[in-house]
């Protein structure tokens, strides 16, 4: 599951992450436009309704997909281009 967030960042981190963790979604990714990063949440705990691991990725790094371990996505490809 992937969400793009700017004004909805708090809702995406709290409300939606609880829903996705409870449903057992293996990975929840927020493209955080406000802080220019990508947040990856993995290892859902359905009874606790939360993800046990959170990683913040920045430009130049790659996001590994849990359901497709051989696939990675460049963080730069998910974030808007930086204009010089």
C-alpha positions as CSV (number, residue, x, y, z in Angstrom):
1,X,0.0,0.0,0.0
2,X,1.4,3.4,-1.0
3,X,0.1,6.8,0.1
4,X,1.3,10.2,-1.1
5,X,1.1,12.7,1.8
6,X,1.5,16.4,2.4
7,X,-1.5,17.8,4.3
8,X,-2.7,14.3,5.2
9,X,0.6,13.2,6.7
10,X,-0.7,12.9,10.3
11,X,-3.8,10.9,9.2
12,X,-1.7,8.7,7.0
13,X,0.8,7.9,9.9
14,X,-1.9,7.3,12.5
15,X,-5.3,6.4,11.2
16,X,-4.4,4.7,7.9
17,X,-1.4,2.8,9.4
18,X,-3.6,1.3,12.1
19,X,-6.1,0.1,9.5
20,X,-3.5,-1.4,7.2
21,X,-1.6,-3.1,10.1
22,X,-4.8,-4.6,11.4
23,X,-5.6,-5.9,7.9
24,X,-2.1,-7.5,7.8
25,X,-0.9,-5.4,4.8
26,X,2.8,-6.5,4.8
27,X,4.2,-3.1,3.8
28,X,2.9,0.4,4.0
29,X,4.8,3.2,2.3
30,X,4.2,6.9,2.7
31,X,5.7,9.3,0.1
32,X,6.2,12.2,2.5
33,X,6.2,15.3,0.4
34,X,6.5,17.6,3.5
35,X,9.8,16.2,4.6
36,X,11.0,15.1,1.1
37,X,11.5,11.4,2.1
38,X,9.8,8.0,1.9
39,X,8.6,6.2,5.0
40,X,8.4,2.4,4.9
41,X,6.5,0.5,7.5
42,X,6.8,-3.3,7.7
43,X,6.1,-6.3,10.0
44,X,2.4,-5.6,10.9
45,X,1.0,-6.7,14.1
46,X,-2.8,-7.2,13.6
47,X,-3.7,-7.5,17.3
48,X,-1.7,-4.4,18.2
49,X,-2.8,-2.5,15.0
50,X,0.6,-1.2,14.3
51,X,3.8,-1.8,12.3
52,X,6.8,-3.0,14.2
53,X,9.4,-1.5,11.9
54,X,9.7,1.9,10.4
55,X,12.4,3.1,8.0
56,X,12.9,6.6,6.6
57,X,14.6,6.7,3.1
58,X,16.0,9.8,1.5
59,X,17.1,10.7,-2.0
60,X,19.8,8.4,-3.3
61,X,18.4,5.4,-1.4
62,X,16.3,2.6,-2.7
63,X,13.0,1.2,-1.3
64,X,12.9,-2.6,-1.1
65,X,9.5,-4.2,-1.6
66,X,8.5,-6.9,0.9
67,X,6.2,-8.8,-1.4
68,X,8.8,-8.6,-4.2
69,X,12.2,-8.9,-2.6
70,X,14.1,-8.7,-5.8
71,X,12.5,-5.4,-6.7
72,X,13.7,-2.0,-5.5
73,X,12.5,1.5,-6.3
74,X,14.7,4.6,-6.3
75,X,13.4,7.1,-3.7
76,X,14.2,9.9,-6.3
77,X,11.6,8.3,-8.6
78,X,8.9,8.6,-6.0
79,X,9.6,12.2,-4.9
80,X,9.0,15.3,-7.1
81,X,12.0,16.5,-9.1
82,X,14.1,19.1,-7.4
83,X,14.4,22.2,-9.6
84,X,17.8,23.9,-9.7
